[in-house]
Amino acid sequence: MGSLHLETQLPEIRKFLAEDMTLGEIAHKLHCEERAVRRCLIKHDLDWNRKTGPRGGFRSKLWKGGRRVRNNGYVEIFAPDHPSCVRSNARRISKPNDRSYNRKRYVDEHRLVMEAHLGRYLDDCEVVHHKNGDHGDNRIENLELFSSNAEHLRHELKGRCPEWTKAGIRSLQSSNDRKRCTPLVLSAGSDDLRYTQSKYPTKRKLQTSARRLS
């Protein structure tokens, strides 16, 4: 199919462009060469998607229906237009080096099931709990909603004794010792010996304080 025949396909070509198709994809749909499509678009002053490389979402060769399971057992559903994805992507537009972050396009299935049951979107602070502990069992009978993570932890840890490891106990003890034994650092330029509290003093500050107090 040449450029002359593509003139009759302009409405369909405009529809493909609205779907963000590349020249190669449009040419494959219309059973013609890519250069013929390019000439037609240039003639009618139409812009097209110049992105190359693998396509994302349902147009990817690795597309498996938009449902995937994470390593921790949680199931995710492809929903790029979900409010949680939109809010998350709006907060991370670009990195300092002008490279964009990976956009969030999946939502946890158990949250979608709870939203469908309640008839509203969940707040980011709300937590959906699996009653039987199976993260892949997203039946509504197995789900319970908590207003915050604090409420969820209060329910989960009720009547339980935390099993601290030796390394965890040492870390807590050292952290408490640092806070309890924080030295007072002499404030610079003070004649009345007023002191200021330094939460985590550096080695240089400690040496300066020792010289001033000696």
NORMO-V73038 format. One line per field, one symbol per residue. ss: DSSP state (~ for helix, > for strand, _ for the rest). A space follows every 10 residues. Layout:
# NORMO-V73038
ss = ???
This chain:
# NORMO-V73038
ss = __~~~~~~~~ ~~~~~~~~__ _>~~~~~~~~ ___~~~~~~~ ~~~_____>_ ______~~~_ ______>>>_ ____>>>>__ __~~~~~~~~ ~_________ _____>>>~~ ~~~~~~~~__ ______>>>> _________~ ~~>>>>__~~ ~~~~~~____ _____~~~~~ ~~~~~~~~~~ ___>>>____ ____>>>___ __~~~~~~~~ ~~~_
